Every structure is written in C-alpha cells, then in structure tokens.
Amino acid sequence: MSTPGDPLMSVRHWHAVLLTLVVLCGLGGCSGNYKFNDNDYRPLGDPQAVNRGK
C-alpha cells in the first residue's frame, strides 16, 4: 500500500502528467487545418481563398 508521501507514486504521477502533456501537444499540432507550401498558405476548405486579392 502506498502512503501519501511515497516517492514512487510521485514519480508515477509525473510520468503520467508528462505523457498526457506530450500526447495533447501532439494532437494539437495535428488539428490545424492548414496547407503549407512555399507559394501557398491558406486554410483548406476556404473556397474564397483562391479568388481573394483579385
């Protein structure tokens, strides 16, 4: 049984927090709706982007 001051539980807690943070950052990076190219930078699915500025 672990006690409230158990250092092993603290290490496990920080591993879980770190893993959660890494996963959330990874998923957040994948959620952008952008196309990256040297000539283009526009949100995908924006039908007005092609005609903008003409």
mmCIF file as Biopython writes it, N, C-alpha, C and O atoms, coordinates in Angstrom:
data_model
#
loop_
_atom_site.group_PDB
_atom_site.id
_atom_site.type_symbol
_atom_site.label_atom_id
_atom_site.label_alt_id
_atom_site.label_comp_id
_atom_site.label_asym_id
_atom_site.label_entity_id
_atom_site.label_seq_id
_atom_site.pdbx_PDB_ins_code
_atom_site.Cartn_x
_atom_site.Cartn_y
_atom_site.Cartn_z
_atom_site.occupancy
_atom_site.B_iso_or_equiv
_atom_site.auth_seq_id
_atom_site.auth_asym_id
_atom_site.pdbx_PDB_model_num
ATOM 1   N N  . MET A ? 1  ? 0.845   -1.177 0.000   1.0 0.0 1  A 1 
ATOM 2   C CA . MET A ? 1  ? 0.000   0.000  0.000   1.0 0.0 1  A 1 
ATOM 3   C C  . MET A ? 1  ? 0.893   1.243  0.000   1.0 0.0 1  A 1 
ATOM 4   O O  . MET A ? 1  ? 1.889   1.290  0.722   1.0 0.0 1  A 1 
ATOM 5   N N  . SER A ? 2  ? 0.550   2.224  -0.786  1.0 0.0 2  A 1 
ATOM 6   C CA . SER A ? 2  ? 1.372   3.429  -0.837  1.0 0.0 2  A 1 
ATOM 7   C C  . SER A ? 2  ? 0.856   4.454  0.168   1.0 0.0 2  A 1 
ATOM 8   O O  . SER A ? 2  ? -0.339  4.544  0.452   1.0 0.0 2  A 1 
ATOM 9   N N  . THR A ? 3  ? 1.787   5.203  0.680   1.0 0.0 3  A 1 
ATOM 10  C CA . THR A ? 3  ? 1.449   6.267  1.620   1.0 0.0 3  A 1 
ATOM 11  C C  . THR A ? 3  ? 1.421   7.590  0.874   1.0 0.0 3  A 1 
ATOM 12  O O  . THR A ? 3  ? 1.980   7.683  -0.219  1.0 0.0 3  A 1 
ATOM 13  N N  . PRO A ? 4  ? 0.790   8.614  1.428   1.0 0.0 4  A 1 
ATOM 14  C CA . PRO A ? 4  ? 0.721   9.902  0.729   1.0 0.0 4  A 1 
ATOM 15  C C  . PRO A ? 4  ? 2.088   10.499 0.401   1.0 0.0 4  A 1 
ATOM 16  O O  . PRO A ? 4  ? 2.212   11.246 -0.569  1.0 0.0 4  A 1 
ATOM 17  N N  . GLY A ? 5  ? 3.104   10.188 1.182   1.0 0.0 5  A 1 
ATOM 18  C CA . GLY A ? 5  ? 4.427   10.737 0.929   1.0 0.0 5  A 1 
ATOM 19  C C  . GLY A ? 5  ? 5.321   9.801  0.137   1.0 0.0 5  A 1 
ATOM 20  O O  . GLY A ? 5  ? 6.533   10.008 0.077   1.0 0.0 5  A 1 
ATOM 21  N N  . ASP A ? 6  ? 4.744   8.774  -0.473  1.0 0.0 6  A 1 
ATOM 22  C CA . ASP A ? 6  ? 5.510   7.767  -1.200  1.0 0.0 6  A 1 
ATOM 23  C C  . ASP A ? 6  ? 6.159   8.382  -2.448  1.0 0.0 6  A 1 
ATOM 24  O O  . ASP A ? 6  ? 5.449   8.866  -3.329  1.0 0.0 6  A 1 
ATOM 25  N N  . PRO A ? 7  ? 7.490   8.369  -2.536  1.0 0.0 7  A 1 
ATOM 26  C CA . PRO A ? 7  ? 8.150   8.976  -3.696  1.0 0.0 7  A 1 
ATOM 27  C C  . PRO A ? 7  ? 7.866   8.233  -4.995  1.0 0.0 7  A 1 
ATOM 28  O O  . PRO A ? 7  ? 7.884   8.844  -6.064  1.0 0.0 7  A 1 
ATOM 29  N N  . LEU A ? 8  ? 7.603   6.927  -4.927  1.0 0.0 8  A 1 
ATOM 30  C CA . LEU A ? 8  ? 7.323   6.170  -6.138  1.0 0.0 8  A 1 
ATOM 31  C C  . LEU A ? 8  ? 6.024   6.642  -6.782  1.0 0.0 8  A 1 
ATOM 32  O O  . LEU A ? 8  ? 5.943   6.743  -8.006  1.0 0.0 8  A 1 
ATOM 33  N N  . MET A ? 9  ? 5.021   6.928  -5.984  1.0 0.0 9  A 1 
ATOM 34  C CA . MET A ? 9  ? 3.767   7.435  -6.534  1.0 0.0 9  A 1 
ATOM 35  C C  . MET A ? 9  ? 3.977   8.804  -7.170  1.0 0.0 9  A 1 
ATOM 36  O O  . MET A ? 9  ? 3.362   9.121  -8.188  1.0 0.0 9  A 1 
ATOM 37  N N  . SER A ? 10 ? 4.832   9.601  -6.579  1.0 0.0 10 A 1 
ATOM 38  C CA . SER A ? 10 ? 5.116   10.918 -7.134  1.0 0.0 10 A 1 
ATOM 39  C C  . SER A ? 10 ? 5.759   10.788 -8.512  1.0 0.0 10 A 1 
ATOM 40  O O  . SER A ? 10 ? 5.413   11.528 -9.433  1.0 0.0 10 A 1 
ATOM 41  N N  . VAL A ? 11 ? 6.689   9.854  -8.653  1.0 0.0 11 A 1 
ATOM 42  C CA . VAL A ? 11 ? 7.349   9.630  -9.947  1.0 0.0 11 A 1 
ATOM 43  C C  . VAL A ? 11 ? 6.331   9.142  -10.967 1.0 0.0 11 A 1 
ATOM 44  O O  . VAL A ? 11 ? 6.322   9.609  -12.106 1.0 0.0 11 A 1 
ATOM 45  N N  . ARG A ? 12 ? 5.481   8.216  -10.575 1.0 0.0 12 A 1 
ATOM 46  C CA . ARG A ? 12 ? 4.454   7.714  -11.499 1.0 0.0 12 A 1 
ATOM 47  C C  . ARG A ? 12 ? 3.497   8.829  -11.897 1.0 0.0 12 A 1 
ATOM 48  O O  . ARG A ? 12 ? 3.065   8.902  -13.047 1.0 0.0 12 A 1 
ATOM 49  N N  . HIS A ? 13 ? 3.168   9.689  -10.952 1.0 0.0 13 A 1 
ATOM 50  C CA . HIS A ? 13 ? 2.271   10.809 -11.239 1.0 0.0 13 A 1 
ATOM 51  C C  . HIS A ? 13 ? 2.901   11.734 -12.274 1.0 0.0 13 A 1 
ATOM 52  O O  . HIS A ? 13 ? 2.228   12.149 -13.218 1.0 0.0 13 A 1 
ATOM 53  N N  . TRP A ? 14 ? 4.171   12.061 -12.113 1.0 0.0 14 A 1 
ATOM 54  C CA . TRP A ? 14 ? 4.840   12.962 -13.058 1.0 0.0 14 A 1 
ATOM 55  C C  . TRP A ? 14 ? 4.997   12.321 -14.422 1.0 0.0 14 A 1 
ATOM 56  O O  . TRP A ? 14 ? 4.928   13.013 -15.438 1.0 0.0 14 A 1 
ATOM 57  N N  . HIS A ? 15 ? 5.210   11.002 -14.468 1.0 0.0 15 A 1 
ATOM 58  C CA . HIS A ? 15 ? 5.271   10.320 -15.764 1.0 0.0 15 A 1 
ATOM 59  C C  . HIS A ? 15 ? 3.926   10.410 -16.479 1.0 0.0 15 A 1 
ATOM 60  O O  . HIS A ? 15 ? 3.872   10.637 -17.688 1.0 0.0 15 A 1 
ATOM 61  N N  . ALA A ? 16 ? 2.850   10.233 -15.730 1.0 0.0 16 A 1 
ATOM 62  C CA . ALA A ? 16 ? 1.514   10.327 -16.322 1.0 0.0 16 A 1 
ATOM 63  C C  . ALA A ? 16 ? 1.232   11.748 -16.804 1.0 0.0 16 A 1 
ATOM 64  O O  . ALA A ? 16 ? 0.669   11.938 -17.881 1.0 0.0 16 A 1 
ATOM 65  N N  . VAL A ? 17 ? 1.618   12.733 -16.019 1.0 0.0 17 A 1 
ATOM 66  C CA . VAL A ? 17 ? 1.409   14.133 -16.408 1.0 0.0 17 A 1 
ATOM 67  C C  . VAL A ? 17 ? 2.224   14.465 -17.653 1.0 0.0 17 A 1 
ATOM 68  O O  . VAL A ? 17 ? 1.718   15.112 -18.570 1.0 0.0 17 A 1 
ATOM 69  N N  . LEU A ? 18 ? 3.466   14.034 -17.692 1.0 0.0 18 A 1 
ATOM 70  C CA . LEU A ? 18 ? 4.326   14.299 -18.846 1.0 0.0 18 A 1 
ATOM 71  C C  . LEU A ? 18 ? 3.786   13.612 -20.095 1.0 0.0 18 A 1 
ATOM 72  O O  . LEU A ? 18 ? 3.745   14.219 -21.166 1.0 0.0 18 A 1 
ATOM 73  N N  . LEU A ? 19 ? 3.374   12.361 -19.971 1.0 0.0 19 A 1 
ATOM 74  C CA . LEU A ? 19 ? 2.818   11.642 -21.114 1.0 0.0 19 A 1 
ATOM 75  C C  . LEU A ? 19 ? 1.550   12.322 -21.621 1.0 0.0 19 A 1 
ATOM 76  O O  . LEU A ? 19 ? 1.359   12.452 -22.830 1.0 0.0 19 A 1 
ATOM 77  N N  . THR A ? 20 ? 0.695   12.750 -20.719 1.0 0.0 20 A 1 
ATOM 78  C CA . THR A ? 20 ? -0.531  13.445 -21.109 1.0 0.0 20 A 1 
ATOM 79  C C  . THR A ? 20 ? -0.210  14.743 -21.837 1.0 0.0 20 A 1 
ATOM 80  O O  . THR A ? 20 ? -0.845  15.062 -22.843 1.0 0.0 20 A 1 
ATOM 81  N N  . LEU A ? 21 ? 0.753   15.484 -21.347 1.0 0.0 21 A 1 
ATOM 82  C CA . LEU A ? 21 ? 1.150   16.741 -21.982 1.0 0.0 21 A 1 
ATOM 83  C C  . LEU A ? 21 ? 1.700   16.506 -23.383 1.0 0.0 21 A 1 
ATOM 84  O O  . LEU A ? 21 ? 1.363   17.241 -24.312 1.0 0.0 21 A 1 
ATOM 85  N N  . VAL A ? 22 ? 2.541   15.491 -23.543 1.0 0.0 22 A 1 
ATOM 86  C CA . VAL A ? 22 ? 3.115   15.176 -24.856 1.0 0.0 22 A 1 
ATOM 87  C C  . VAL A ? 22 ? 2.021   14.761 -25.834 1.0 0.0 22 A 1 
ATOM 88  O O  . VAL A ? 22 ? 2.021   15.196 -26.986 1.0 0.0 22 A 1 
ATOM 89  N N  . VAL A ? 23 ? 1.096   13.927 -25.387 1.0 0.0 23 A 1 
ATOM 90  C CA . VAL A ? 23 ? 0.007   13.478 -26.259 1.0 0.0 23 A 1 
ATOM 91  C C  . VAL A ? 23 ? -0.880  14.651 -26.662 1.0 0.0 23 A 1 
ATOM 92  O O  . VAL A ? 23 ? -1.261  14.761 -27.827 1.0 0.0 23 A 1 
ATOM 93  N N  . LEU A ? 24 ? -1.212  15.523 -25.720 1.0 0.0 24 A 1 
ATOM 94  C CA . LEU A ? 24 ? -2.054  16.676 -26.041 1.0 0.0 24 A 1 
ATOM 95  C C  . LEU A ? 24 ? -1.363  17.635 -27.004 1.0 0.0 24 A 1 
ATOM 96  O O  . LEU A ? 24 ? -2.003  18.181 -27.903 1.0 0.0 24 A 1 
ATOM 97  N N  . CYS A ? 25 ? -0.073  17.842 -26.823 1.0 0.0 25 A 1 
ATOM 98  C CA . CYS A ? 25 ? 0.673   18.708 -27.752 1.0 0.0 25 A 1 
ATOM 99  C C  . CYS A ? 25 ? 0.722   18.085 -29.143 1.0 0.0 25 A 1 
ATOM 100 O O  . CYS A ? 25 ? 0.583   18.781 -30.149 1.0 0.0 25 A 1 
ATOM 101 N N  . GLY A ? 26 ? 0.917   16.786 -29.192 1.0 0.0 26 A 1 
ATOM 102 C CA . GLY A ? 26 ? 0.940   16.092 -30.478 1.0 0.0 26 A 1 
ATOM 103 C C  . GLY A ? 26 ? -0.391  16.175 -31.190 1.0 0.0 26 A 1 
ATOM 104 O O  . GLY A ? 26 ? -0.440  16.428 -32.394 1.0 0.0 26 A 1 
ATOM 105 N N  . LEU A ? 27 ? -1.467  15.964 -30.462 1.0 0.0 27 A 1 
ATOM 106 C CA . LEU A ? 27 ? -2.790  16.052 -31.071 1.0 0.0 27 A 1 
ATOM 107 C C  . LEU A ? 27 ? -3.127  17.485 -31.460 1.0 0.0 27 A 1 
ATOM 108 O O  . LEU A ? 27 ? -3.783  17.709 -32.477 1.0 0.0 27 A 1 
ATOM 109 N N  . GLY A ? 28 ? -2.695  18.441 -30.678 1.0 0.0 28 A 1 
ATOM 110 C CA . GLY A ? 28 ? -2.941  19.840 -31.003 1.0 0.0 28 A 1 
ATOM 111 C C  . GLY A ? 28 ? -2.233  20.260 -32.279 1.0 0.0 28 A 1 
ATOM 112 O O  . GLY A ? 28 ? -2.759  21.066 -33.047 1.0 0.0 28 A 1 
ATOM 113 N N  . GLY A ? 29 ? -1.057  19.724 -32.506 1.0 0.0 29 A 1 
ATOM 114 C CA . GLY A ? 29 ? -0.321  20.035 -33.724 1.0 0.0 29 A 1 
ATOM 115 C C  . GLY A ? 29 ? -0.959  19.440 -34.961 1.0 0.0 29 A 1 
ATOM 116 O O  . GLY A ? 29 ? -0.800  19.972 -36.060 1.0 0.0 29 A 1 
ATOM 117 N N  . CYS A ? 30 ? -1.676  18.348 -34.795 1.0 0.0 30 A 1 
ATOM 118 C CA . CYS A ? 30 ? -2.319  17.686 -35.931 1.0 0.0 30 A 1 
ATOM 119 C C  . CYS A ? 30 ? -3.686  18.271 -36.246 1.0 0.0 30 A 1 
ATOM 120 O O  . CYS A ? 30 ? -4.276  17.931 -37.272 1.0 0.0 30 A 1 
ATOM 121 N N  . SER A ? 31 ? -4.198  19.134 -35.397 1.0 0.0 31 A 1 
ATOM 122 C CA . SER A ? 31 ? -5.565  19.608 -35.585 1.0 0.0 31 A 1 
ATOM 123 C C  . SER A ? 31 ? -5.650  20.848 -36.466 1.0 0.0 31 A 1 
ATOM 124 O O  . SER A ? 31 ? -6.753  21.302 -36.771 1.0 0.0 31 A 1 
ATOM 125 N N  . GLY A ? 32 ? -4.531  21.402 -36.879 1.0 0.0 32 A 1 
ATOM 126 C CA . GLY A ? 32 ? -4.559  22.583 -37.728 1.0 0.0 32 A 1 
ATOM 127 C C  . GLY A ? 32 ? -5.087  22.254 -39.111 1.0 0.0 32 A 1 
ATOM 128 O O  . GLY A ? 32 ? -4.776  21.197 -39.659 1.0 0.0 32 A 1 
ATOM 129 N N  . ASN A ? 33 ? -5.876  23.144 -39.677 1.0 0.0 33 A 1 
ATOM 130 C CA . ASN A ? 33 ? -6.478  22.924 -40.986 1.0 0.0 33 A 1 
ATOM 131 C C  . ASN A ? 33 ? -5.744  23.791 -42.006 1.0 0.0 33 A 1 
ATOM 132 O O  . ASN A ? 33 ? -6.355  24.628 -42.670 1.0 0.0 33 A 1 
ATOM 133 N N  . TYR A ? 34 ? -4.439  23.590 -42.127 1.0 0.0 34 A 1 
ATOM 134 C CA . TYR A ? 34 ? -3.635  24.438 -42.993 1.0 0.0 34 A 1 
ATOM 135 C C  . TYR A ? 34 ? -2.835  23.610 -43.975 1.0 0.0 34 A 1 
ATOM 136 O O  . TYR A ? 34 ? -2.453  22.475 -43.691 1.0 0.0 34 A 1 
ATOM 137 N N  . LYS A ? 35 ? -2.587  24.193 -45.132 1.0 0.0 35 A 1 
ATOM 138 C CA . LYS A ? 35 ? -1.734  23.595 -46.151 1.0 0.0 35 A 1 
ATOM 139 C C  . LYS A ? 35 ? -0.475  24.457 -46.199 1.0 0.0 35 A 1 
ATOM 140 O O  . LYS A ? 35 ? -0.556  25.673 -46.374 1.0 0.0 35 A 1 
ATOM 141 N N  . PHE A ? 36 ? 0.674   23.832 -46.045 1.0 0.0 36 A 1 
ATOM 142 C CA . PHE A ? 36 ? 1.924   24.574 -46.057 1.0 0.0 36 A 1 
ATOM 143 C C  . PHE A ? 36 ? 2.641   24.333 -47.379 1.0 0.0 36 A 1 
ATOM 144 O O  . PHE A ? 36 ? 2.846   23.187 -47.778 1.0 0.0 36 A 1 
ATOM 145 N N  . ASN A ? 37 ? 3.010   25.384 -48.039 1.0 0.0 37 A 1 
ATOM 146 C CA . ASN A ? 37 ? 3.738   25.321 -49.293 1.0 0.0 37 A 1 
ATOM 147 C C  . ASN A ? 37 ? 4.502   26.640 -49.410 1.0 0.0 37 A 1 
ATOM 148 O O  . ASN A ? 37 ? 4.154   27.621 -48.752 1.0 0.0 37 A 1 
ATOM 149 N N  . ASP A ? 38 ? 5.510   26.663 -50.221 1.0 0.0 38 A 1 
ATOM 150 C CA . ASP A ? 38 ? 6.271   27.903 -50.377 1.0 0.0 38 A 1 
ATOM 151 C C  . ASP A ? 38 ? 5.422   28.994 -51.025 1.0 0.0 38 A 1 
ATOM 152 O O  . ASP A ? 38 ? 5.556   30.168 -50.679 1.0 0.0 38 A 1 
ATOM 153 N N  . ASN A ? 39 ? 4.560   28.623 -51.950 1.0 0.0 39 A 1 
ATOM 154 C CA . ASN A ? 39 ? 3.765   29.612 -52.677 1.0 0.0 39 A 1 
ATOM 155 C C  . ASN A ? 39 ? 2.398   29.854 -52.051 1.0 0.0 39 A 1 
ATOM 156 O O  . ASN A ? 39 ? 1.783   30.894 -52.288 1.0 0.0 39 A 1 
ATOM 157 N N  . ASP A ? 40 ? 1.923   28.912 -51.260 1.0 0.0 40 A 1 
ATOM 158 C CA . ASP A ? 40 ? 0.569   28.991 -50.700 1.0 0.0 40 A 1 
ATOM 159 C C  . ASP A ? 40 ? 0.607   28.846 -49.197 1.0 0.0 40 A 1 
ATOM 160 O O  . ASP A ? 40 ? 1.408   28.085 -48.654 1.0 0.0 40 A 1 
ATOM 161 N N  . TYR A ? 41 ? -0.250  29.569 -48.536 1.0 0.0 41 A 1 
ATOM 162 C CA . TYR A ? 41 ? -0.508  29.360 -47.107 1.0 0.0 41 A 1 
ATOM 163 C C  . TYR A ? 41 ? -1.944  29.767 -46.884 1.0 0.0 41 A 1 
ATOM 164 O O  . TYR A ? 41 ? -2.246  30.951 -46.738 1.0 0.0 41 A 1 
ATOM 165 N N  . ARG A ? 42 ? -2.828  28.795 -46.856 1.0 0.0 42 A 1 
ATOM 166 C CA . ARG A ? 42 ? -4.244  29.102 -46.702 1.0 0.0 42 A 1 
ATOM 167 C C  . ARG A ? 42 ? -4.936  27.954 -45.980 1.0 0.0 42 A 1 
ATOM 168 O O  . ARG A ? 42 ? -4.481  26.813 -46.054 1.0 0.0 42 A 1 
ATOM 169 N N  . PRO A ? 43 ? -6.021  28.243 -45.290 1.0 0.0 43 A 1 
ATOM 170 C CA . PRO A ? 43 ? -6.804  27.163 -44.689 1.0 0.0 43 A 1 
ATOM 171 C C  . PRO A ? 43 ? -7.426  26.313 -45.789 1.0 0.0 43 A 1 
ATOM 172 O O  . PRO A ? 43 ? -7.957  26.847 -46.763 1.0 0.0 43 A 1 
ATOM 173 N N  . LEU A ? 44 ? -7.362  25.002 -45.639 1.0 0.0 44 A 1 
ATOM 174 C CA . LEU A ? 44 ? -8.015  24.120 -46.596 1.0 0.0 44 A 1 
ATOM 175 C C  . LEU A ? 44 ? -9.521  24.239 -46.432 1.0 0.0 44 A 1 
ATOM 176 O O  . LEU A ? 44 ? -10.015 24.425 -45.320 1.0 0.0 44 A 1 
ATOM 177 N N  . GLY A ? 45 ? -10.238 24.132 -47.517 1.0 0.0 45 A 1 
ATOM 178 C CA . GLY A ? 45 ? -11.683 24.206 -47.449 1.0 0.0 45 A 1 
ATOM 179 C C  . GLY A ? 45 ? -12.213 25.627 -47.454 1.0 0.0 45 A 1 
ATOM 180 O O  . GLY A ? 45 ? -13.414 25.828 -47.273 1.0 0.0 45 A 1 
ATOM 181 N N  . ASP A ? 46 ? -11.359 26.615 -47.655 1.0 0.0 46 A 1 
ATOM 182 C CA . ASP A ? 46 ? -11.794 28.009 -47.732 1.0 0.0 46 A 1 
ATOM 183 C C  . ASP A ? 46 ? -12.015 28.337 -49.208 1.0 0.0 46 A 1 
ATOM 184 O O  . ASP A ? 46 ? -11.050 28.628 -49.914 1.0 0.0 46 A 1 
ATOM 185 N N  . PRO A ? 47 ? -13.258 28.298 -49.693 1.0 0.0 47 A 1 
ATOM 186 C CA . PRO A ? 47 ? -13.494 28.461 -51.130 1.0 0.0 47 A 1 
ATOM 187 C C  . PRO A ? 47 ? -13.143 29.849 -51.650 1.0 0.0 47 A 1 
ATOM 188 O O  . PRO A ? 47 ? -12.902 30.009 -52.846 1.0 0.0 47 A 1 
ATOM 189 N N  . GLN A ? 48 ? -13.109 30.847 -50.788 1.0 0.0 48 A 1 
ATOM 190 C CA . GLN A ? 48 ? -12.816 32.202 -51.240 1.0 0.0 48 A 1 
ATOM 191 C C  . GLN A ? 48 ? -11.320 32.482 -51.328 1.0 0.0 48 A 1 
ATOM 192 O O  . GLN A ? 48 ? -10.920 33.517 -51.860 1.0 0.0 48 A 1 
ATOM 193 N N  . ALA A ? 49 ? -10.499 31.593 -50.823 1.0 0.0 49 A 1 
ATOM 194 C CA . ALA A ? 49 ? -9.064  31.863 -50.774 1.0 0.0 49 A 1 
ATOM 195 C C  . ALA A ? 49 ? -8.452  31.966 -52.164 1.0 0.0 49 A 1 
ATOM 196 O O  . ALA A ? 49 ? -7.507  32.730 -52.362 1.0 0.0 49 A 1 
ATOM 197 N N  . VAL A ? 50 ? -8.966  31.220 -53.125 1.0 0.0 50 A 1 
ATOM 198 C CA . VAL A ? 50 ? -8.409  31.241 -54.480 1.0 0.0 50 A 1 
ATOM 199 C C  . VAL A ? 50 ? -8.675  32.585 -55.144 1.0 0.0 50 A 1 
ATOM 200 O O  . VAL A ? 50 ? -7.815  33.098 -55.860 1.0 0.0 50 A 1 
ATOM 201 N N  . ASN A ? 51 ? -9.843  33.160 -54.919 1.0 0.0 51 A 1 
ATOM 202 C CA . ASN A ? 51 ? -10.237 34.406 -55.578 1.0 0.0 51 A 1 
ATOM 203 C C  . ASN A ? 51 ? -9.884  35.648 -54.778 1.0 0.0 51 A 1 
ATOM 204 O O  . ASN A ? 51 ? -10.145 36.760 -55.237 1.0 0.0 51 A 1 
ATOM 205 N N  . ARG A ? 52 ? -9.310  35.499 -53.622 1.0 0.0 52 A 1 
ATOM 206 C CA . ARG A ? 52 ? -9.009  36.633 -52.763 1.0 0.0 52 A 1 
ATOM 207 C C  . ARG A ? 52 ? -7.888  37.478 -53.375 1.0 0.0 52 A 1 
ATOM 208 O O  . ARG A ? 52 ? -6.895  36.933 -53.856 1.0 0.0 52 A 1 
ATOM 209 N N  . GLY A ? 53 ? -8.037  38.771 -53.360 1.0 0.0 53 A 1 
ATOM 210 C CA . GLY A ? 53 ? -6.997  39.671 -53.827 1.0 0.0 53 A 1 
ATOM 211 C C  . GLY A ? 53 ? -7.015  39.918 -55.320 1.0 0.0 53 A 1 
ATOM 212 O O  . GLY A ? 53 ? -6.087  40.538 -55.840 1.0 0.0 53 A 1 
ATOM 213 N N  . LYS A ? 54 ? -8.030  39.458 -56.029 1.0 0.0 54 A 1 
ATOM 214 C CA . LYS A ? 54 ? -8.092  39.681 -57.486 1.0 0.0 54 A 1 
ATOM 215 C C  . LYS A ? 54 ? -9.009  40.825 -57.817 1.0 0.0 54 A 1 
ATOM 216 O O  . LYS A ? 54 ? -9.185  41.156 -58.990 1.0 0.0 54 A 1 
#
